[in-house]
Amino acid sequence: MKTIISSAGVSRIALDAMGGSNAPSSTVSGALEAARELGIESVLVGDKKTLQAELASQGAGQSLEIVHASEVIAMGEHPAEALRKKKHSSVKIAAQLVRDGEAGAMVSMGNSGATMAAGVLITGRVEGVLRPALAVMLPGVNGDTLLLDVGANSDCSPDNLRQFAVMGSAYLKTVLGIDAPSVGQLNMGEEEGKGNQLAIDSEKLLKESPINYHGNVEGVDLFRSIVDIAVCDGFTGNVALKVAEGVGDFALGTLGTEIKTSLLSRLGALALRPSLKKIAKSFDYTERGATPLLGLRGLILIGHGRSNAKAVTNAIIQAKKAVDSQLAIRVASELVSN
């Protein structure tokens, strides 16, 4: 077995400062906030002159270390092809810092496919893992549900979904201390034999896997706390996640408009303000920051492409928590034992 990269003692975070629609303004601002308010050290990876100018415009001078990367992989570029051609891209060099033990984790708000490819090619996968998976926690009425994959792998095989279930179980055991997290397959119906061929074939493998398999769950079940983990291919998971974000924005926006229609509504909203803020926070991707790629030998986290400074700060916080808990090592140990 390959030696698992240990992040112990390496607390600083490598930030792909050029990744994302709002970079480098949002990435630099988020990194500065994490450093000033929380003492989390980040290394900005990207074009040195651009980042120096951005730091100066934000009145920060040379307060953060910069590692120069002369190229950027844009959001629309083909991940693997761009990674091969752009040998000095910010996402590639950030991953190299993790591989070489110069950073405990890497965060990118840029091209998620390129970030995953960099993680696989540079830090490497845990032995036996076919593909890493991107996991995100969704709020539920009686507890959260971990959904994976949410975008790292658009096309999947039944073996991929089986491994996602094992990795998700290992993650919840490590992060939340749940001994036997329940696993469901996200499907178009809860009955056995439902769905397309991938769902039908995956169901057979999931039943035989060393996990606490519940069965099929529907999209509506994601917020009902039916299972601890829901697995699906990355295309389905990403659509489900974006729909959830959109519905949350719509519901809160509509509620905000209705509140203004009368004095009674405004008074009622004032009384419910703490609860409304809590609900809004649970659907806000900026609060989530970034989510980890499971199954890699190093810690790689991916954030939303439209991330603002607040989201970047929270992404760095999540990365620091992952480093402190030695997440990569502990999840890898669970995977090897299963």
C-alpha positions in Angstrom: 0.0 0.0 0.0 1.2 3.5 -0.8 2.1 5.7 2.2 -0.8 8.1 2.9 0.2 11.7 2.9 0.2 13.0 6.5 -0.9 16.6 7.0 0.1 16.5 10.7 2.1 19.6 11.7 1.4 21.4 8.3 -1.4 23.7 9.1 -1.2 26.3 6.3 -3.7 26.1 3.4 -2.7 26.3 -0.3 -5.4 28.5 -2.0 -5.9 28.5 -5.7 -6.2 32.3 -5.7 -7.0 32.5 -9.4 -9.9 30.0 -9.3 -13.5 31.1 -9.4 -15.7 33.7 -11.1 -14.8 36.4 -8.5 -11.1 35.7 -8.2 -8.7 37.1 -7.3 -10.6 39.8 -5.4 -12.7 37.2 -3.4 -9.9 34.7 -2.8 -7.5 37.3 -1.5 -10.1 39.0 0.6 -11.3 35.6 2.0 -7.7 34.6 2.8 -7.0 37.9 4.5 -10.1 37.5 6.7 -9.1 34.0 7.7 -5.7 35.2 8.6 -6.7 38.3 10.5 -9.7 37.0 12.4 -8.8 33.3 12.9 -5.1 33.1 12.5 -5.3 30.6 9.7 -2.3 30.9 7.4 -2.9 30.6 3.6 -0.5 30.5 0.7 -1.9 32.3 -2.4 -1.1 30.4 -5.5 -1.3 32.4 -8.8 0.2 35.1 -10.9 2.6 37.0 -8.5 2.1 40.5 -10.0 -1.7 40.2 -10.1 -1.8 39.0 -6.5 0.6 41.6 -5.2 -1.6 44.3 -6.9 -4.7 42.8 -5.3 -3.1 42.7 -1.9 -2.1 46.3 -2.3 -5.6 47.4 -3.4 -7.0 45.8 -0.2 -4.4 47.5 1.9 -2.6 44.3 2.9 0.8 44.7 1.4 2.8 41.5 1.5 0.9 40.0 4.5 0.3 36.7 2.7 2.9 34.4 1.0 2.5 34.0 -2.7 3.6 31.1 -4.8 3.9 32.1 -8.4 1.8 30.2 -11.0 1.9 31.7 -14.5 -1.3 30.0 -15.9 -4.9 29.7 -15.0 -7.4 26.9 -16.0 -10.6 28.6 -16.9 -14.0 27.3 -15.8 -15.0 26.2 -19.3 -11.8 24.4 -20.2 -11.6 20.6 -20.5 -10.1 19.5 -17.2 -7.6 16.8 -18.2 -6.6 18.5 -21.4 -6.0 21.8 -19.7 -4.0 20.2 -16.9 -1.7 18.6 -19.5 -1.2 21.7 -21.5 -0.9 24.2 -18.6 2.0 22.8 -16.6 2.2 25.9 -14.5 -1.4 26.4 -13.6 -2.4 27.6 -10.2 -4.5 24.5 -9.5 -1.7 22.2 -10.4 0.9 24.0 -8.3 -1.4 24.2 -5.3 -1.9 20.4 -5.5 1.9 20.0 -5.6 2.3 22.0 -2.4 0.0 19.4 -0.7 1.9 16.5 -2.3 5.3 17.9 -1.2 4.1 18.5 2.4 4.4 22.3 2.1 0.6 22.7 2.7 -1.8 20.6 4.8 -4.6 21.1 2.3 -5.6 22.8 -0.9 -8.8 24.8 -1.7 -10.0 25.8 -5.1 -13.1 27.7 -6.3 -12.1 27.1 -9.9 -12.7 24.4 -12.5 -13.8 21.4 -10.3 -12.9 18.9 -12.9 -9.4 20.2 -13.2 -9.1 20.3 -9.4 -10.2 16.7 -9.2 -7.8 15.7 -11.9 -4.9 17.5 -10.1 -5.8 15.7 -6.9 -5.8 12.3 -8.7 -2.6 12.8 -10.8 -0.6 14.7 -8.2 -1.6 13.7 -4.7 -2.9 10.3 -5.9 -5.8 8.1 -4.8 -6.0 5.8 -1.8 -5.1 2.3 -3.0 -8.2 0.6 -4.5 -10.2 3.8 -5.0 -11.5 4.0 -8.5 -12.6 7.7 -8.4 -12.7 10.3 -5.7 -16.1 11.7 -4.8 -17.2 15.2 -3.9 -19.5 15.2 -0.8 -21.7 17.8 0.7 -23.9 18.0 3.8 -27.6 18.8 3.2 -29.8 20.1 6.1 -32.6 17.8 7.3 -35.5 18.0 9.8 -33.8 15.6 12.2 -30.2 15.6 11.1 -28.1 16.2 8.0 -27.6 13.9 5.0 -24.3 13.5 3.2 -24.8 13.6 -0.6 -22.2 12.2 -2.9 -21.1 12.5 -5.6 -22.2 16.1 -6.3 -20.1 16.8 -9.4 -16.7 15.2 -9.6 -17.9 12.2 -11.8 -20.7 12.8 -14.3 -20.6 9.2 -15.6 -20.4 6.4 -13.0 -20.4 2.7 -12.8 -22.1 0.6 -10.1 -18.6 0.0 -8.6 -18.2 3.7 -8.3 -21.5 4.1 -6.4 -20.5 1.2 -4.1 -17.2 2.9 -3.3 -19.0 6.3 -2.8 -21.1 4.5 -0.1 -18.0 3.1 1.6 -16.2 6.4 1.5 -19.2 8.3 2.7 -19.6 5.9 5.6 -15.9 6.3 6.4 -16.2 10.1 6.3 -19.2 10.2 8.8 -17.5 7.7 11.1 -14.4 10.0 11.1 -16.1 13.4 11.2 -19.3 12.8 13.2 -18.5 9.6 15.0 -21.5 7.7 13.6 -20.7 4.0 14.0 -23.0 2.6 11.3 -24.3 5.5 9.1 -27.3 4.5 7.0 -26.9 4.6 3.2 -29.5 5.1 0.5 -29.3 5.3 -3.2 -30.8 8.4 -4.7 -33.4 7.2 -7.2 -36.7 8.0 -8.9 -38.6 5.8 -6.5 -38.1 3.9 -3.2 -39.1 0.5 -4.5 -36.6 -2.1 -5.4 -35.7 -2.4 -9.1 -36.5 1.2 -9.8 -34.5 3.6 -12.0 -32.2 3.2 -14.9 -29.7 0.4 -15.5 -27.0 2.1 -13.3 -29.5 2.3 -10.4 -30.6 -1.3 -10.8 -27.1 -2.7 -11.0 -25.8 -0.4 -8.2 -28.5 -1.6 -5.9 -27.2 -5.2 -6.1 -23.7 -4.1 -5.2 -24.8 -1.8 -2.4 -26.8 -4.7 -0.8 -23.6 -6.8 -0.7 -21.3 -4.0 0.5 -20.0 -3.7 4.1 -22.3 -0.7 4.8 -25.6 -0.1 6.6 -27.7 -0.1 3.4 -31.2 1.3 3.7 -32.4 1.0 0.1 -33.6 3.6 -2.5 -34.5 7.2 -1.5 -36.2 9.9 -3.5 -35.1 13.5 -4.0 -37.7 14.7 -1.4 -36.1 12.4 1.2 -32.8 14.3 1.1 -34.3 16.8 3.6 -36.3 14.4 5.7 -33.3 12.8 7.4 -34.3 9.4 6.1 -30.7 8.3 5.7 -27.3 9.6 6.8 -25.8 9.2 3.3 -27.3 9.3 -0.2 -25.2 8.1 -3.2 -25.6 8.8 -6.9 -23.6 9.7 -10.0 -22.1 13.2 -10.1 -24.5 14.5 -12.7 -27.6 13.6 -10.7 -26.0 14.9 -7.5 -24.9 18.2 -8.9 -28.4 18.8 -10.4 -30.0 17.9 -7.0 -27.7 20.2 -5.1 -28.2 23.2 -7.5 -32.0 22.6 -7.4 -31.9 22.7 -3.6 -29.9 25.9 -3.6 -32.3 27.4 -6.1 -35.4 26.4 -4.1 -33.9 27.8 -0.9 -33.2 31.1 -2.6 -36.7 31.3 -4.1 -38.4 30.4 -0.9 -36.5 32.9 1.2 -36.8 35.6 -1.5 -40.6 35.1 -1.7 -40.9 35.1 2.1 -39.0 38.4 2.2 -41.4 39.9 -0.3 -44.5 38.7 1.5 -43.2 40.0 4.9 -43.3 43.5 3.5 -47.0 43.3 2.5 -48.4 44.3 5.9 -47.6 45.5 9.4 -48.8 42.3 10.9 -46.5 40.3 8.6 -43.5 42.5 9.6 -44.3 42.0 13.3 -44.6 38.2 12.8 -41.3 38.2 10.9 -39.6 40.1 13.7 -40.7 37.4 16.1 -39.5 34.6 13.8 -36.3 36.3 12.8 -33.9 33.9 14.7 -35.6 30.9 13.1 -35.6 32.5 9.6 -31.9 33.3 9.9 -31.1 29.7 10.9 -33.1 28.3 7.9 -31.4 30.8 5.5 -28.0 29.9 6.8 -28.6 26.2 6.2 -29.3 26.8 2.5 -26.5 29.3 2.0 -23.5 27.8 0.1 -21.3 30.6 1.3 -21.6 29.1 4.8 -20.6 25.7 3.5 -17.4 27.1 2.0 -16.0 24.0 0.4 -16.4 20.3 0.5 -13.7 17.6 0.4 -12.8 15.1 -2.3 -13.0 11.8 -0.6 -10.6 9.0 -1.6 -7.5 11.0 -2.2 -4.1 10.7 -0.4 -4.0 14.4 0.2 -6.7 16.9 1.3 -8.3 18.7 -1.6 -11.4 20.8 -1.1 -13.6 22.3 -3.8 -15.8 25.4 -3.4 -18.6 27.1 -5.5 -17.5 28.8 -8.6 -19.4 32.0 -7.7 -17.8 32.1 -4.2 -17.5 35.5 -2.6 -15.0 36.4 0.1 -17.2 35.0 2.9 -17.4 31.6 1.1 -13.6 31.6 0.6 -13.0 32.3 4.3 -15.4 29.5 5.3 -13.7 27.2 2.8 -10.3 27.9 4.4 -11.9 27.2 7.8 -13.2 23.8 6.5 -9.8 23.0 5.1 -8.1 23.8 8.5 -10.6 21.5 10.3 -9.9 18.7 7.9 -6.1 19.2 8.5 -6.5 19.2 12.3 -8.6 16.1 12.2 -6.2 14.3 9.9 -9.2 13.6 7.7 -7.3 12.1 4.7 -5.4 9.6 6.9 -8.5 8.5 8.9 -10.8 8.1 5.9 -8.0 6.2 4.1 -7.6 3.8 7.1 -11.4 3.1 7.0 -11.3 2.4 3.3 -8.3 0.1 3.5 -10.0 -1.9 6.3 -13.2 -2.3 4.2 
